[in-house]
Amino acid sequence: DVVVAQDGSGDYTSVKEAIDAAPSDRTSPWLIYIKAGKYQGHLEIAKPYIHLIGEDAESVIISDDRVSGDNDLGKPVYSPTDGATVYVTGDNFYATGISFENEYGITAQDGPQALALCTYSDRAILNRCKLRSYQDTYLTSNKTGRRHFLNECFIEGAVDYIYGAGDVFFNKCTLYNTRKSGGYIVAPNHKKEEKWGYVFDHCVIDGNADVEGLYFGRPWHDSPKTVFLYTTCKVPVYAKGWYFTMGGIPEIWADYKTVDAYGDPVDVSLRNDYYYYYEGETIIDESTGQPKKDENGVTMKENKIEGYAKNSLTDEEAAAYTIENVMSGSDDWDPAIMTESVEAPSGLKIEGKTLSWEASKYVICYVVKKNGSTIGFVKADAAELVYEDELMQSGDEYTVQGVSEYGMLSELSEVVKADVSGIETLDLPDYIAYRNGDEIVVRNIPESATVSAYSLTGTVLAREKVSEGTFRISTVQPCIIRIVSEKKTSVFKML
């Protein structure tokens, strides 16, 4: 629907502008394609059906550096929602091919809280995204029953870096621990009525090569529920599996058929099932005047809350944790189908300076790339699946991707390389071309000539038939100007 590009070759230069301009009452996806770049600043998404489609998570980064805890850094203290780089409350949110980062957490590798993402909405999908920080990277939800689906995502942190509530399914994700002394992956606070909690299916636990060991999680509040199914541990998880205290008693904290980096089964016989925490006034040791600590070094208070959690699953119990069961709810929501890739375009060829290809199934449009950068789009229902690039040079490499109705990108097509050695060289008459502030002006253009302006990557910025000899375009970026008249074609660069 719209394109974001920092170089001005899209409809907007920032993600915030594109979201601000999006409809507020959508009942179907509004696709925002984001070209490569690092987009800085806090972002709030309250509108429904916003689909953010990044070129890929390596090149499209949404970043901020706010913190949400007391600090002596001289930084303002934000609430977790205002401190998160991206805060989502609009239902049916979808993101693919994007890195959500909190720069403070990544750089400092220390607390306090520094959230990359907070999704308080229902029916949120993250597909092939990266979430990066250190403490509290991802806050999943604040209410029972809200559903999130993460598919093939990379989530990085060290301390409670996935926390909150909701039914959240992590499918084939990588959980990357950055701290040598280990840490805690999850810190949930599910209510008892939460049906499923956190489900990690066929995920990989990885991290710093020097990690001594880590815990699956610790119980933040209430009655947390978390299961790890078919997990591969590339770094060691402590034999107890789960840390014994924080502020709640888990209902179910279990892992099933966990294997190590070599694919060998992990011994789960020592997994923790007993948890406790304290409430009330702190007990003071009369002999020292200091807070009294128990045998585990935990500060004692007047009330000790104890309990047990289910710490294992039978084959039958594990089999119930499917995407359909966990995510469908009362509205039969199916996030898996929204992350299915469409087939890559085939049959690419170049004739002259025109690229063409064969149609793919279930595609609404195609993304055209030149030397790795997006230069244009072609609708699937176009009369011909072709893209003309007048700036094509020998050696340029072209690929095409298909796009599903949800914004899921196909794999890249095969690469085709341009050879324009047999095409006539273009010449340059005596046009008058200059900059006037933020505007490019070209005069002395022949009557009825067509003028096109391109970004340096080949994206069309403007095209018009000139009737009065003058062409204007508002842009501060360098441009390629192409003028086609009856007698000749001319191309030149305006810096």
N, C-alpha and C positions, 0 to 999 in steps of 0.2 A: 504493500500500500504506500509506504514511504521509505526513503533511503536516508541514512545518516552518514555523513562523511566529513571528516575534519578539513579536507582540502577544498570544500565547497562544491564538490561534484555531485552532491545529493540534494535532497529537499531541505535538510537541516544539518547544522554543523555540530550539534550536541544531542545526546540521547534525551536530555530533559526537555529540549524544545519539541522534539518529536512526540513525546508523551503528553506534554501540555497541549499540543494541537490535536491529539487523537480524540475520537468521539468518546463521550462519557456513557453511552447507553448501548454499547455493542452487545449482541447476543451470539456473535461468531467472531473468529480470530481477526484481529487487526495486526497485520504483519509489518514489523519495522526491521528493515535490513540494516545492519551496522557494518560499515567498512572498517578495515584495519585502523587501529589507533588506540591510544590510552586516553580514556574519557574521565576527567577528574571531577570530583565533587559528590556530595550526598544526593541521593536520588530517592524520591518517594513515588510509589505507583499505587494509586487508589482506584484507578479505572479498571473495569473488568475486561477480560479477553485481550490483554496486551501480550503480544508474542514478539519477543526480542530475538532476532535471528542474526547471530554473529558469523563473520566469515569463518573463524575458528578460534578456539580458546587460547591459542598461543599469540594471536595477533590482535584480538579485540579484548581490551581490559577496561573494566569500570572500577575506579579506585578512589579511595579517600583515606584520611589518616586520623579520624576522630577516635577518642577513647571514652569509655562509659564507666570508669571507676575513679575513685579518688586517686590523685597522683601528685607528685612533686615535680612534674615536667613543665609546669607553666601552661598546660593545655586545659581548655574548658572541659568540664565534666558533663557529658550528655547522658540522657536516658539510653537504655539499650536500643530502643527503636530509632531515636534521633541520632544515635552514634553509629548505627549500622551504615555501611556504605550504600546499600540498597535496602529499602524498607517497603514491603509489599503488603497491601491490605485488599487489593482488588482480586476478586475470585477469577479462576481460570487463567492464571498467569502461566506463561510458558517462556522458557529461555533455552537456547541451544547455541553452542559454540562461543561461549563468553567466559572470561575470568572475572570473578567478583573478588576484589582484594581490599584488605585494610593494610595500607602501607606501613602504618606504625607497627603493627604486630609482626609483619614480615621482616622489617628492618631491625627492630629492637630485640626480637626473640625474647620478649618478656611481657609481663602484665603491665597495666591492668587490662580489663575487658576491652577488646578492639574487634567489633563485629564486622564481618564482610557482608553478611546477608541475614535478613530477618523476614520470614514469610508468615504473616499472620492470616493469610487468606486460606480459602478452601480450594481444592483441586488445582494445586500448583505443580508444575513439571519443570525439572531441570534436566537437560539432556546434554551429555558430553560437555559439561561446564566444569570450571575450576573454582573452588572456594578456598581462599588462602588468608591466614592470619596466624595467631599464636594462641591467645586465650579467647574462648567463646566465639569461634569463627562463625558458626551458623546457629541461629536461634530459630527453631522450627515453627513453633506456634505458641499461643497463649490460651487456647481453648480446646476442650475435648472434642474429638471427632473430626477435626480438620485434617484433610488428606493431602499428602505431598508424595510425589514420585520422583526419585532421582535415578537416572539411568546412565551408567558408564561415566560417572562424575569422579573428580579428583578433589578430595577434601583434606586440607592441610592444617595442622595446629599441634598443640602440645597439652593444653589444659582445658578439659571440658569442651572440646572444640565442636561438639554437636550436642545441643542441649535444648530443653523445652518440652512441649507437649505435642499431642496430635498422633494420628496413625501415619507413620512415615515409612515408606518402602525404599530401601537402598538396593538397587539392582546392579550387580557387577561394578561396584564402585571401588576406588582405591582410597584408603584412609592412611594418610602419611604423617607420621609423628616426627617432629623436628628436634625434640629435646633429648640429649644424651641420657639424662637420668630418668627417662620415661615420662609417663603422664597418664591422662585419662581421656579416652575417646569420647564417651557419652556422659552426660549428667542430666537425666530426664526428671520431670516432675509430673508424671501422668497421674490423673485421678483414677480411683478404683473403677469407675465406669468406662474408662478408655478400653476399647475392645482389644486392640492389637499392640499399640505402642510402636516402638522402633523395631523394624525387621531388616536385617542385613542378610542378603541372599547372594551367595557366590561372590563375596567381596574379598579384597586383598588388603591385609594390614602390612604396611611398609614403613620405611622411615630412614632416618639418619643411620648410617652403617654402624655407628658406635652405640646405638640405643641398648641400654642394659636390660630393659624390660619395661612393660607397661601394663596397665589395667584396661579391660574393656570399658569400665566406667565406674562411677560412684553415684550413690543415690542422693540427688539434690534435694527434692521434697516429695511428699505425698507417697504414691505407690508405683514407682517406675516399672515399666515393662520393656524388656529388650531381649531379642534373640539374635544370635549369629548362626547362620546356616551355611554349611559348606565353605567355611572361611579358610583362606590360605594366609598363614602368618610368616611373612618374610623377615620380620623382627620378632624377638621373643615376647610372649605374653606371660606374666607371672602365673605360677601354678594355681594360685587362688582364683585367678581370673578377674575377680571383681573386688574393688576396695570396700571395706567393711562398714564405713561410717561417713555420713555427711549430714543429711537432714531429713531422711525418709527411710522407710522400710520397703524394699522392692517386693513386687508381687511375683514376677517371674524374671530372672536374669539367668539365661542359659545359652550354651553354645552346643552345636550339633554337627558332628562329623568334621571337626576342625583338623586341618593338616598343617604341617610345617612347610618350609621353603622347598623341601625335597618331595613333597607329596605324601609324607608318612603321617599316620594318625597321631594326634597329640593326646597325651594322657590327661583326661579331664576328671580323674577320680578325686582330686583335691579341690575342685571348684567350691568356692565359698557359698554357704547357704544361710549363715547367721549374720544379722546386722543389728546395729544399735546406734542410738544418738541420744543426746541430752537436751532437756528443756528446763527453763526456769532460771532461778538465781544461781550464779556461780558459787561453788563451794570453795571456801578459803581454808588453806592449811594453817592451823593455829600456830604451828611451830615456826613457820617461815613467813606467814602473812601473805603468801602468794597463792594464786589459784591452784587448787589441787588437781593432779592429773592421775588417770588410771594407768593400768599396766601397759596400755598401748600408747601412752603419751597424750591421750585426749583429755582436754579440760573438762572436769566433772561439774555437773549442775544438779540441782535438787531432784529432778525427775529423769530417770533413765528409761528410754523407750526401746524395747527389744522385739525382734521378730525374725521369721524365717522366710526365705524366698525359694520358689521352685528353681532348681539349678540344672535340670536336664530335661530332654525331650525324648519321647518314644518315637519310633518311625512313623506311627500314625499321627501323632501330634505334630511332628515336623512337616508332614505332608499337607497339613491344613494351611500352612503359611504361604499361600499362593498370591500372586498379584491380584487375581480376580477376587479372592476372599477378603484380602486386606483393604483393597482400594474401592470396591464397587459401591459400598454404602447402599442407601435406599434409592439412588438415582442411576445405578448400573454404570457408574463412571469407569471408563476403560482407558487408562493412560498409556498402556502398552502399545495400542494401535497408533497413538499419536507420536510415538518415537520410532515407528517402523520406517526404515529408509526406503525411498523409491529407487528404482533402478537408474544407474548412471546412463547418460546419453551415449549413443554409439554412432558410428558411421561419420565421424567428423571429417570434413575435407575443406580445402580452400581453393577457390577459383577466382583468379584476379586478386581482389582485396575483400572478398566475401566469404565468410565462414558459414557452413551449413552442417546440419546433422539430422539424425532420424528421431522421431518422436519416442518418448518414454511413457509408460503407463502411470496413471495416477499422479500426473504432474500438472501444476497450475501455471508454472513459468520456469524459465531457465536463467541461470546466472552465467554470464560470459566473462572469462578471465583471460588476461593477457600478461604473460610473464609473472603469474602468480597474483596479480591484482585485479579486482573486479572493475570491469569497464562498462558493463551494460546488462540489460535484461530483455528477454523476449517472452511474450505471453505464449502459453501453450496453444491457444486457439488462433494464433496468427496465421495468415494465409500461407506463409512460408516460414520455416524455421531457419532463418538466415540472420546474419549480423554483418553489416558492412563496416570496415575499419579503414578509413582513408589514410590513417597514420601508420598503417602496417608497413613494417620494414623486414627485410630478409633476416631470418634468425629469430624473429618473435615467436614465442610459444603460446598456443591457445588451448584452453580447456573449457568445458561446459559442465555445469551441475544442474540437476533437476531439483525442483522445490515442491514439496507436498502441500496440501491445503493448510496444514498446521505450521509450515515453515521448516520442516525437517529437510535438510540438504542431503542429496545423494552423494555417493563417492564421486570424485572427479572423473571425467571421461578420460580416454586416452589423449595424449598430447599430440597436437599437430603443429608443425613448424612451417612458418611462412617463407616463401621464396618469391620475391617481387622483382627479381633482376631483369625480367623482360618487360616491365611496365615503364612507360615513358616518364622521364624525369619532369617534375613540375617546375615552372619558372615564375618569376616575381616581377610584375609590372611596377610602375611608380605610384603605388598607393600612398596616401598620407595616413599613418597610424601612430597614435600616441596615447598616453595615459592622461586622464583628467581627474585627479583625486582617486576615488575608488572605481573609476570607470575606464574602460578601454573604448576608444573611438577610432573608427576607420572611415576615411573619406575617399572621394574620387572612385567610387565603385560603379562599374558599368550598370546601366539600367537593366532591371529584371534579373540581376545576378543573385545567386543563393549564397549566403554567408553562414558558415558554421563555426562555432567556437568549441574547442575541446580542452579538457584538462590534459596535463602532461602524460597521464596514464591512458588517455584515449577516451574518457567519458565525455559524451556530448553535453555541453553546458547550455547551448542556445543554437537555434537554427532558424533563419528567416529569409524570405525573398525581399530584397531591398528595392524600393521603388524611387527613392529620392537621393541615392548616392551615398548615404551615410548609415553605418552600422554601429550600434552601441551595446555594451554589456557591462553590468555592474559586477565587478569581481576584483579582488586584490591579488589573486593568485596568477602565476604565469599561465598563458594560454597558447594554444595552437589555433591560428585563424586559417580557414580554408574558404576561398572564394571561387565559385564556379560560374563562368559566364559562357556565352555562346562561342567565343573565340578561344578561351584558354582557362586553365585551372591553375590557381596559385595557392601556395601554402607557406606561411611564415609564423615565427614564434614571437609573441609579445611577452616580455619579462615584467 
